[in-house]
Amino acid sequence: MRIRAGIVAVAAIVALTGSAGTNAVAESGGADRAALQQAMNDFVAAGATGVQLRVRDRSGEWAGSAGVAEIGRPEGVPVDGRFRVGSITKTFIATVLLQLVDEGKLGLDDPVARYLPQFGLDRRITVRMILQHTSGLGSHTRTSDPADAADPVLVDDVFRTYLPDEIVRFVAAEPLKFDPGTGWSYSNTNYVLAGLLIEKLTGTPYAWQVNLRIVLPLGLWRTELPGQAMEILGPHAHGYLPYTEDGESKLFDITRLNPSWAGASGEIISTTEDLTTFVSALASGRLLSRALMEEMRDIHRLSSALGYGLGLFQWDFPSDCVGLGHDGRMPGYSSEMLSSPEGRASVVISVTEGGFAPKSEAFQIAIIRLASLALCGLASPPLRPA
């Protein structure tokens, strides 16, 4: 059984850290910008096609990048480039659903089957459980590892449109992985259900509610829920999928795809600037009441260094530095979004994948290491080329 890559990555950072700081490093001063640039350069040297990063702290806001936007062309990665954020979408969806809880539209411990009876779900599965991945439902991506979220068994054609009902029925027909509430297993299908719940309760598409409740109030003008649209509009770096043909390693440009298979679990396109604004607003209490923010941060402990709340990971770095946020992956793109608990410091990273295998432990260590340097001032040895 594969261990959750993020758990391995955080544990490795503890071992590799050369010097430690706390959230106070970012909140009272700021992460070393030159060190961040070097860390991005190291990431590219290890095999990534490109990296962009944005950090916001008491020293202000800084954005940098390394690598190229497209293989075979000289242009660098744009620091305002758009990218597929993958499972960071889950934090948006969880926020909207928690707002509906706050409005009395449903309860966290209500059975999901009460609102979506058509799927024949086990009535022990609650709203809280699908948001926290303790429902026992399998994933239509056939994995319990968020780092593998781009390997759906349903996707035999990246241009095909998949409907949410089709995805849920596919999973609901299979046995539960465990009794609801007795275990933890990351399931993208949980958030397809969350999107359907939002639509049932509001009578509108979940994308409308995300736009109405988060995108428009925060001015996230370059954030989009594309639905079935396949293009990334505006400046962006290309994403690549490694494959082997006749024993030779090659890269396929997978920038253009139909994200409907991900839907409410991972379809959003955004920028580092918009995600920095979003995670800062969430952590500082601008989007949820204090009571619902506490529910969101009530974590299911996965290891000494990692826990999962309601659409929100909590990373516990060395020296009491805590990061709240989510990671994400879509074919060709990996991302990380973290904030300090009070929202005064934040970092967002987007990596366009290349020769550095995104599912590898080394890749996961690299992206979390870069995030910890930006958020906590944690330094570690440079990456060795892959």
LINPE-V667936 format. One record per helix or strand of 3 or more residues. SS is the DSSP state (2 for helix, 1 for strand). FROM is the first residue (numbers start at 0). TO is the last residue. If there is no record, write none. Layout:
<<SS | FROM | TO> <SS | FROM | TO>>
//
This chain:
<<2 | 4 | 15> <1 | 16 | 18> <2 | 22 | 28> <2 | 32 | 44> <1 | 49 | 56> <1 | 59 | 67> <1 | 81 | 83> <2 | 85 | 101> <2 | 111 | 113> <2 | 116 | 118> <2 | 126 | 131> <2 | 145 | 147> <2 | 163 | 171> <2 | 187 | 201> <2 | 205 | 217> <1 | 239 | 244> <1 | 247 | 252> <2 | 258 | 260> <2 | 262 | 264> <1 | 267 | 269> <2 | 271 | 282> <2 | 289 | 295> <1 | 299 | 302> <1 | 305 | 307> <1 | 312 | 316> <1 | 320 | 329> <1 | 332 | 338> <1 | 345 | 351> <2 | 360 | 375>>
//
